[in-house]
Amino acid sequence: MFHAVEVAHFSFSKPDKEENEDFVLLPTSDSQSNIVFAIADGVGSLPGASKASVCAINAVSSVLNDKDFSVELALDRAKREVVNLASSDIRYSQAATTLTLIQVGSKEVIIGHVGDCRAYVRKSNRLVQLTVDHTRYQELIDSGEHSARLLRKNKARLSSVITRALSKSFDMNIDLLILPIEDLVENDSIVISMMTDGAYDHWHKRARFSQSTMDSPSAFINSLRKRIKKAPHDDFTCLNIRLER
Protein backbone atom coordinates (compact mmCIF):
# COMPACT_ATOMS: atom_id res chain seq x y z
CA MET A 1 0.00 0.00 0.00
CA PHE A 2 1.02 3.59 -0.55
CA HIS A 3 1.22 6.11 2.28
CA ALA A 4 1.20 9.89 2.21
CA VAL A 5 4.68 10.99 3.28
CA GLU A 6 4.31 14.72 2.60
CA VAL A 7 1.15 16.80 2.25
CA ALA A 8 0.82 20.52 1.66
CA HIS A 9 -2.06 22.72 0.63
CA PHE A 10 -3.52 26.21 0.57
CA SER A 11 -7.06 27.49 0.13
CA PHE A 12 -7.86 31.21 0.00
CA SER A 13 -10.81 33.31 -1.06
CA LYS A 14 -10.47 36.03 -3.64
CA PRO A 15 -9.48 39.31 -1.94
CA ASP A 16 -12.45 41.35 -0.68
CA LYS A 17 -14.71 38.29 -0.94
CA GLU A 18 -16.51 37.16 2.20
CA GLU A 19 -16.54 33.40 1.62
CA ASN A 20 -14.17 30.89 0.08
CA GLU A 21 -16.23 28.62 -2.17
CA ASP A 22 -13.44 26.02 -2.43
CA PHE A 23 -13.15 23.17 0.06
CA VAL A 24 -10.66 20.32 0.50
CA LEU A 25 -10.63 16.84 1.98
CA LEU A 26 -7.06 16.25 3.14
CA PRO A 27 -5.67 12.71 2.75
CA THR A 28 -7.43 10.19 4.95
CA SER A 29 -8.22 6.47 4.79
CA ASP A 30 -11.30 4.52 3.81
CA SER A 31 -12.42 1.26 5.43
CA GLN A 32 -9.92 -0.73 3.32
CA SER A 33 -6.96 1.53 4.19
CA ASN A 34 -6.89 3.14 0.76
CA ILE A 35 -5.88 6.81 0.75
CA VAL A 36 -8.71 9.20 -0.16
CA PHE A 37 -8.61 12.94 -0.81
CA ALA A 38 -10.75 15.43 -2.69
CA ILE A 39 -11.32 19.01 -3.79
CA ALA A 40 -14.54 20.90 -4.51
CA ASP A 41 -15.41 24.33 -5.88
CA GLY A 42 -18.85 25.88 -5.41
CA VAL A 43 -20.25 26.98 -8.77
CA GLY A 44 -21.01 30.46 -9.92
CA SER A 45 -20.81 32.56 -6.76
CA LEU A 46 -24.54 31.90 -6.33
CA PRO A 47 -26.12 31.76 -2.86
CA GLY A 48 -25.14 28.46 -1.32
CA ALA A 49 -22.03 27.91 -3.47
CA SER A 50 -19.74 27.66 -0.46
CA LYS A 51 -22.29 25.54 1.39
CA ALA A 52 -22.49 23.17 -1.59
CA SER A 53 -18.74 22.53 -1.70
CA VAL A 54 -18.60 21.96 2.07
CA CYS A 55 -21.68 19.74 1.84
CA ALA A 56 -20.07 17.58 -0.88
CA ILE A 57 -16.80 17.10 1.01
CA ASN A 58 -18.62 16.33 4.26
CA ALA A 59 -20.74 13.77 2.42
CA VAL A 60 -17.60 12.00 1.19
CA SER A 61 -16.21 11.99 4.74
CA SER A 62 -19.44 10.52 6.09
CA VAL A 63 -19.14 7.32 4.04
CA LEU A 64 -15.40 6.68 4.37
CA ASN A 65 -15.91 4.05 7.06
CA ASP A 66 -18.62 2.16 5.17
CA LYS A 67 -17.42 -1.36 4.41
CA ASP A 68 -18.61 -1.00 0.81
CA PHE A 69 -17.04 2.44 0.31
CA SER A 70 -16.28 3.34 -3.29
CA VAL A 71 -15.65 6.50 -5.25
CA GLU A 72 -19.00 6.09 -6.99
CA LEU A 73 -20.82 5.66 -3.66
CA ALA A 74 -19.14 8.79 -2.29
CA LEU A 75 -20.06 10.93 -5.30
CA ASP A 76 -23.62 9.64 -5.20
CA ARG A 77 -23.89 10.62 -1.51
CA ALA A 78 -22.38 14.03 -2.28
CA LYS A 79 -24.93 14.58 -5.05
CA ARG A 80 -27.82 13.67 -2.74
CA GLU A 81 -26.61 15.98 0.01
CA VAL A 82 -26.25 18.92 -2.40
CA VAL A 83 -29.79 18.25 -3.67
CA ASN A 84 -31.02 18.17 -0.07
CA LEU A 85 -29.33 21.52 0.53
CA ALA A 86 -30.98 23.02 -2.54
CA SER A 87 -34.38 21.66 -1.48
CA SER A 88 -34.12 22.81 2.12
CA ASP A 89 -34.07 26.56 1.49
CA ILE A 90 -35.22 28.53 -1.56
CA ARG A 91 -32.14 30.74 -1.21
CA TYR A 92 -29.97 27.75 -2.09
CA SER A 93 -32.13 26.32 -4.88
CA GLN A 94 -29.36 26.83 -7.45
CA ALA A 95 -26.52 25.62 -5.21
CA ALA A 96 -24.00 23.52 -7.13
CA THR A 97 -20.43 22.35 -6.78
CA THR A 98 -17.71 20.59 -8.69
CA LEU A 99 -16.00 17.63 -7.02
CA THR A 100 -12.88 15.63 -7.83
CA LEU A 101 -12.21 12.64 -5.58
CA ILE A 102 -9.17 10.35 -5.63
CA GLN A 103 -8.72 6.92 -4.06
CA VAL A 104 -5.21 5.45 -4.06
CA GLY A 105 -5.09 1.69 -3.60
CA SER A 106 -2.31 -0.87 -3.84
CA LYS A 107 -2.78 -1.57 -7.55
CA GLU A 108 -4.80 1.30 -8.99
CA VAL A 109 -5.84 4.90 -8.57
CA ILE A 110 -9.54 5.68 -9.01
CA ILE A 111 -10.65 9.23 -9.79
CA GLY A 112 -14.26 10.37 -9.68
CA HIS A 113 -14.65 13.73 -11.38
CA VAL A 114 -17.38 16.22 -12.17
CA GLY A 115 -16.77 19.88 -13.06
CA ASP A 116 -13.57 21.81 -13.64
CA CYS A 117 -11.27 21.10 -10.72
CA ARG A 118 -8.16 19.31 -11.95
CA ALA A 119 -5.98 16.41 -10.86
CA TYR A 120 -2.39 16.14 -12.06
CA VAL A 121 0.46 13.69 -11.62
CA ARG A 122 4.09 14.80 -11.71
CA LYS A 123 6.10 13.29 -14.53
CA SER A 124 9.65 14.38 -15.48
CA ASN A 125 9.35 17.75 -13.76
CA ARG A 126 5.98 18.42 -15.39
CA LEU A 127 2.38 18.17 -14.19
CA VAL A 128 0.36 15.89 -16.46
CA GLN A 129 -3.37 16.54 -16.29
CA LEU A 130 -5.43 13.44 -15.49
CA THR A 131 -8.95 14.89 -15.59
CA VAL A 132 -10.89 16.62 -18.35
CA ASP A 133 -12.70 19.89 -17.63
CA HIS A 134 -16.47 19.81 -17.90
CA THR A 135 -16.77 23.28 -19.44
CA ARG A 136 -18.23 24.71 -22.61
CA TYR A 137 -14.72 25.54 -23.83
CA GLN A 138 -13.52 21.95 -23.45
CA GLU A 139 -16.67 20.62 -25.13
CA LEU A 140 -16.03 22.80 -28.16
CA ILE A 141 -12.38 21.71 -28.32
CA ASP A 142 -13.33 18.03 -28.00
CA SER A 143 -15.99 18.33 -30.72
CA GLY A 144 -13.27 19.19 -33.24
CA GLU A 145 -15.48 21.88 -34.74
CA HIS A 146 -13.26 24.71 -33.52
CA SER A 147 -9.53 24.98 -33.00
CA ALA A 148 -8.02 26.34 -29.80
CA ARG A 149 -6.67 29.24 -31.87
CA LEU A 150 -10.15 30.27 -33.03
CA LEU A 151 -11.57 29.99 -29.51
CA ARG A 152 -8.71 31.84 -27.84
CA LYS A 153 -10.48 35.21 -27.58
CA ASN A 154 -13.45 33.62 -25.81
CA LYS A 155 -11.57 31.03 -23.77
CA ALA A 156 -12.07 32.73 -20.39
CA ARG A 157 -15.80 33.19 -20.92
CA LEU A 158 -16.38 29.69 -22.28
CA SER A 159 -14.23 28.10 -19.56
CA SER A 160 -16.43 29.70 -16.91
CA VAL A 161 -19.50 27.85 -18.21
CA ILE A 162 -19.67 24.59 -16.23
CA THR A 163 -21.47 21.81 -18.12
CA ARG A 164 -21.52 19.22 -15.31
CA ALA A 165 -21.79 19.65 -11.55
CA LEU A 166 -23.38 18.21 -8.43
CA SER A 167 -26.65 20.10 -8.36
CA LYS A 168 -30.41 19.78 -8.23
CA SER A 169 -30.40 21.08 -11.81
CA PHE A 170 -27.87 18.60 -13.29
CA ASP A 171 -28.31 14.88 -13.84
CA MET A 172 -25.63 12.74 -12.24
CA ASN A 173 -22.92 12.40 -14.89
CA ILE A 174 -19.39 11.76 -13.65
CA ASP A 175 -16.10 10.69 -15.16
CA LEU A 176 -14.67 7.59 -13.49
CA LEU A 177 -11.01 6.98 -14.26
CA ILE A 178 -9.21 3.79 -13.21
CA LEU A 179 -5.44 4.08 -13.62
CA PRO A 180 -2.84 1.36 -12.97
CA ILE A 181 -0.71 2.49 -10.05
CA GLU A 182 2.55 1.87 -11.89
CA ASP A 183 1.54 4.34 -14.61
CA LEU A 184 1.76 7.10 -12.01
CA VAL A 185 4.92 6.03 -10.17
CA GLU A 186 8.16 7.90 -10.79
CA ASN A 187 11.33 7.33 -8.76
CA ASP A 188 9.43 5.05 -6.36
CA SER A 189 6.88 7.72 -5.46
CA ILE A 190 3.69 9.33 -6.74
CA VAL A 191 3.19 13.09 -6.57
CA ILE A 192 -0.39 14.24 -7.18
CA SER A 193 -1.64 17.81 -7.35
CA MET A 194 -5.27 18.93 -7.24
CA MET A 195 -6.27 22.51 -8.07
CA THR A 196 -9.31 24.70 -8.54
CA ASP A 197 -9.39 27.02 -11.54
CA GLY A 198 -8.20 29.98 -9.48
CA ALA A 199 -4.93 28.09 -8.96
CA TYR A 200 -4.33 26.27 -12.23
CA ASP A 201 -5.04 29.37 -14.34
CA HIS A 202 -1.94 30.89 -12.74
CA TRP A 203 0.09 27.66 -12.94
CA HIS A 204 -0.41 27.30 -16.69
CA LYS A 205 0.74 30.83 -17.45
CA ARG A 206 4.23 29.57 -16.53
CA ALA A 207 3.99 25.85 -15.84
CA ARG A 208 7.39 25.21 -14.36
CA PHE A 209 9.39 25.27 -11.15
CA SER A 210 12.86 23.96 -10.38
CA GLN A 211 13.38 20.23 -9.91
CA SER A 212 13.81 20.65 -6.15
CA THR A 213 10.55 22.60 -5.91
CA MET A 214 8.64 20.04 -7.96
CA ASP A 215 10.02 17.24 -5.75
CA SER A 216 8.70 18.77 -2.52
CA PRO A 217 4.95 19.34 -1.98
CA SER A 218 5.71 22.03 0.63
CA ALA A 219 8.07 23.90 -1.69
CA PHE A 220 5.64 23.59 -4.60
CA ILE A 221 2.72 24.90 -2.54
CA ASN A 222 4.69 27.84 -1.14
CA SER A 223 6.00 28.86 -4.56
CA LEU A 224 2.61 28.61 -6.29
CA ARG A 225 0.85 30.48 -3.47
CA LYS A 226 3.34 33.36 -3.72
CA ARG A 227 2.83 33.52 -7.48
CA ILE A 228 -0.97 33.59 -7.24
CA LYS A 229 -1.12 36.13 -4.41
CA LYS A 230 0.43 38.74 -6.71
CA ALA A 231 -2.77 38.86 -8.79
CA PRO A 232 -5.56 36.50 -7.64
CA HIS A 233 -8.74 36.62 -9.72
CA ASP A 234 -10.79 33.93 -7.95
CA ASP A 235 -10.74 31.67 -4.91
CA PHE A 236 -7.61 29.56 -5.22
CA THR A 237 -6.89 26.14 -3.77
CA CYS A 238 -4.18 23.55 -4.31
CA LEU A 239 -3.43 20.23 -2.63
CA ASN A 240 -0.09 18.54 -3.31
CA ILE A 241 0.74 15.05 -2.03
CA ARG A 242 3.73 12.75 -2.22
CA LEU A 243 2.99 9.04 -1.71
CA GLU A 244 5.41 6.20 -1.20
CA ARG A 245 5.13 2.49 -0.45
C-alpha positions as CSV (number, residue, x, y, z in Angstrom):
1,M,0.0,0.0,0.0
2,F,1.0,3.6,-0.6
3,H,1.2,6.1,2.3
4,A,1.2,9.9,2.2
5,V,4.7,11.0,3.3
6,E,4.3,14.7,2.6
7,V,1.1,16.8,2.2
8,A,0.8,20.5,1.7
9,H,-2.1,22.7,0.6
10,F,-3.5,26.2,0.6
11,S,-7.1,27.5,0.1
12,F,-7.9,31.2,0.0
13,S,-10.8,33.3,-1.1
14,K,-10.5,36.0,-3.6
15,P,-9.5,39.3,-1.9
16,D,-12.5,41.3,-0.7
17,K,-14.7,38.3,-0.9
18,E,-16.5,37.2,2.2
19,E,-16.5,33.4,1.6
20,N,-14.2,30.9,0.1
21,E,-16.2,28.6,-2.2
22,D,-13.4,26.0,-2.4
23,F,-13.2,23.2,0.1
24,V,-10.7,20.3,0.5
25,L,-10.6,16.8,2.0
26,L,-7.1,16.2,3.1
27,P,-5.7,12.7,2.8
28,T,-7.4,10.2,5.0
29,S,-8.2,6.5,4.8
30,D,-11.3,4.5,3.8
31,S,-12.4,1.3,5.4
32,Q,-9.9,-0.7,3.3
33,S,-7.0,1.5,4.2
34,N,-6.9,3.1,0.8
35,I,-5.9,6.8,0.8
36,V,-8.7,9.2,-0.2
37,F,-8.6,12.9,-0.8
38,A,-10.8,15.4,-2.7
39,I,-11.3,19.0,-3.8
40,A,-14.5,20.9,-4.5
41,D,-15.4,24.3,-5.9
42,G,-18.8,25.9,-5.4
43,V,-20.3,27.0,-8.8
44,G,-21.0,30.5,-9.9
45,S,-20.8,32.6,-6.8
46,L,-24.5,31.9,-6.3
47,P,-26.1,31.8,-2.9
48,G,-25.1,28.5,-1.3
49,A,-22.0,27.9,-3.5
50,S,-19.7,27.7,-0.5
51,K,-22.3,25.5,1.4
52,A,-22.5,23.2,-1.6
53,S,-18.7,22.5,-1.7
54,V,-18.6,22.0,2.1
55,C,-21.7,19.7,1.8
56,A,-20.1,17.6,-0.9
57,I,-16.8,17.1,1.0
58,N,-18.6,16.3,4.3
59,A,-20.7,13.8,2.4
60,V,-17.6,12.0,1.2
61,S,-16.2,12.0,4.7
62,S,-19.4,10.5,6.1
63,V,-19.1,7.3,4.0
64,L,-15.4,6.7,4.4
65,N,-15.9,4.1,7.1
66,D,-18.6,2.2,5.2
67,K,-17.4,-1.4,4.4
68,D,-18.6,-1.0,0.8
69,F,-17.0,2.4,0.3
70,S,-16.3,3.3,-3.3
71,V,-15.6,6.5,-5.2
72,E,-19.0,6.1,-7.0
73,L,-20.8,5.7,-3.7
74,A,-19.1,8.8,-2.3
75,L,-20.1,10.9,-5.3
76,D,-23.6,9.6,-5.2
77,R,-23.9,10.6,-1.5
78,A,-22.4,14.0,-2.3
79,K,-24.9,14.6,-5.0
80,R,-27.8,13.7,-2.7
81,E,-26.6,16.0,0.0
82,V,-26.3,18.9,-2.4
83,V,-29.8,18.2,-3.7
84,N,-31.0,18.2,-0.1
85,L,-29.3,21.5,0.5
86,A,-31.0,23.0,-2.5
87,S,-34.4,21.7,-1.5
88,S,-34.1,22.8,2.1
89,D,-34.1,26.6,1.5
90,I,-35.2,28.5,-1.6
91,R,-32.1,30.7,-1.2
92,Y,-30.0,27.7,-2.1
93,S,-32.1,26.3,-4.9
94,Q,-29.4,26.8,-7.5
95,A,-26.5,25.6,-5.2
96,A,-24.0,23.5,-7.1
97,T,-20.4,22.3,-6.8
98,T,-17.7,20.6,-8.7
99,L,-16.0,17.6,-7.0
100,T,-12.9,15.6,-7.8
101,L,-12.2,12.6,-5.6
102,I,-9.2,10.4,-5.6
103,Q,-8.7,6.9,-4.1
104,V,-5.2,5.5,-4.1
105,G,-5.1,1.7,-3.6
106,S,-2.3,-0.9,-3.8
107,K,-2.8,-1.6,-7.6
108,E,-4.8,1.3,-9.0
109,V,-5.8,4.9,-8.6
110,I,-9.5,5.7,-9.0
111,I,-10.7,9.2,-9.8
112,G,-14.3,10.4,-9.7
113,H,-14.7,13.7,-11.4
114,V,-17.4,16.2,-12.2
115,G,-16.8,19.9,-13.1
116,D,-13.6,21.8,-13.6
117,C,-11.3,21.1,-10.7
118,R,-8.2,19.3,-12.0
119,A,-6.0,16.4,-10.9
120,Y,-2.4,16.1,-12.1
121,V,0.5,13.7,-11.6
122,R,4.1,14.8,-11.7
123,K,6.1,13.3,-14.5
124,S,9.6,14.4,-15.5
125,N,9.3,17.7,-13.8
126,R,6.0,18.4,-15.4
127,L,2.4,18.2,-14.2
128,V,0.4,15.9,-16.5
129,Q,-3.4,16.5,-16.3
130,L,-5.4,13.4,-15.5
131,T,-8.9,14.9,-15.6
132,V,-10.9,16.6,-18.3
133,D,-12.7,19.9,-17.6
134,H,-16.5,19.8,-17.9
135,T,-16.8,23.3,-19.4
136,R,-18.2,24.7,-22.6
137,Y,-14.7,25.5,-23.8
138,Q,-13.5,21.9,-23.5
139,E,-16.7,20.6,-25.1
140,L,-16.0,22.8,-28.2
141,I,-12.4,21.7,-28.3
142,D,-13.3,18.0,-28.0
143,S,-16.0,18.3,-30.7
144,G,-13.3,19.2,-33.2
145,E,-15.5,21.9,-34.7
146,H,-13.3,24.7,-33.5
147,S,-9.5,25.0,-33.0
148,A,-8.0,26.3,-29.8
149,R,-6.7,29.2,-31.9
150,L,-10.1,30.3,-33.0
151,L,-11.6,30.0,-29.5
152,R,-8.7,31.8,-27.8
153,K,-10.5,35.2,-27.6
154,N,-13.4,33.6,-25.8
155,K,-11.6,31.0,-23.8
156,A,-12.1,32.7,-20.4
157,R,-15.8,33.2,-20.9
158,L,-16.4,29.7,-22.3
159,S,-14.2,28.1,-19.6
160,S,-16.4,29.7,-16.9
161,V,-19.5,27.8,-18.2
162,I,-19.7,24.6,-16.2
163,T,-21.5,21.8,-18.1
164,R,-21.5,19.2,-15.3
165,A,-21.8,19.6,-11.6
166,L,-23.4,18.2,-8.4
167,S,-26.6,20.1,-8.4
168,K,-30.4,19.8,-8.2
169,S,-30.4,21.1,-11.8
170,F,-27.9,18.6,-13.3
171,D,-28.3,14.9,-13.8
172,M,-25.6,12.7,-12.2
173,N,-22.9,12.4,-14.9
174,I,-19.4,11.8,-13.6
175,D,-16.1,10.7,-15.2
176,L,-14.7,7.6,-13.5
177,L,-11.0,7.0,-14.3
178,I,-9.2,3.8,-13.2
179,L,-5.4,4.1,-13.6
180,P,-2.8,1.4,-13.0
181,I,-0.7,2.5,-10.0
182,E,2.5,1.9,-11.9
183,D,1.5,4.3,-14.6
184,L,1.8,7.1,-12.0
185,V,4.9,6.0,-10.2
186,E,8.2,7.9,-10.8
187,N,11.3,7.3,-8.8
188,D,9.4,5.0,-6.4
189,S,6.9,7.7,-5.5
190,I,3.7,9.3,-6.7
191,V,3.2,13.1,-6.6
192,I,-0.4,14.2,-7.2
193,S,-1.6,17.8,-7.4
194,M,-5.3,18.9,-7.2
195,M,-6.3,22.5,-8.1
196,T,-9.3,24.7,-8.5
197,D,-9.4,27.0,-11.5
198,G,-8.2,30.0,-9.5
199,A,-4.9,28.1,-9.0
200,Y,-4.3,26.3,-12.2
201,D,-5.0,29.4,-14.3
202,H,-1.9,30.9,-12.7
203,W,0.1,27.7,-12.9
204,H,-0.4,27.3,-16.7
205,K,0.7,30.8,-17.4
206,R,4.2,29.6,-16.5
207,A,4.0,25.8,-15.8
208,R,7.4,25.2,-14.4
209,F,9.4,25.3,-11.2
210,S,12.9,24.0,-10.4
211,Q,13.4,20.2,-9.9
212,S,13.8,20.7,-6.1
213,T,10.5,22.6,-5.9
214,M,8.6,20.0,-8.0
215,D,10.0,17.2,-5.8
216,S,8.7,18.8,-2.5
217,P,4.9,19.3,-2.0
218,S,5.7,22.0,0.6
219,A,8.1,23.9,-1.7
220,F,5.6,23.6,-4.6
221,I,2.7,24.9,-2.5
222,N,4.7,27.8,-1.1
223,S,6.0,28.9,-4.6
224,L,2.6,28.6,-6.3
225,R,0.9,30.5,-3.5
226,K,3.3,33.4,-3.7
227,R,2.8,33.5,-7.5
228,I,-1.0,33.6,-7.2
229,K,-1.1,36.1,-4.4
230,K,0.4,38.7,-6.7
231,A,-2.8,38.9,-8.8
232,P,-5.6,36.5,-7.6
233,H,-8.7,36.6,-9.7
234,D,-10.8,33.9,-8.0
235,D,-10.7,31.7,-4.9
236,F,-7.6,29.6,-5.2
237,T,-6.9,26.1,-3.8
238,C,-4.2,23.5,-4.3
239,L,-3.4,20.2,-2.6
240,N,-0.1,18.5,-3.3
241,I,0.7,15.1,-2.0
242,R,3.7,12.7,-2.2
243,L,3.0,9.0,-1.7
244,E,5.4,6.2,-1.2
245,R,5.1,2.5,-0.4
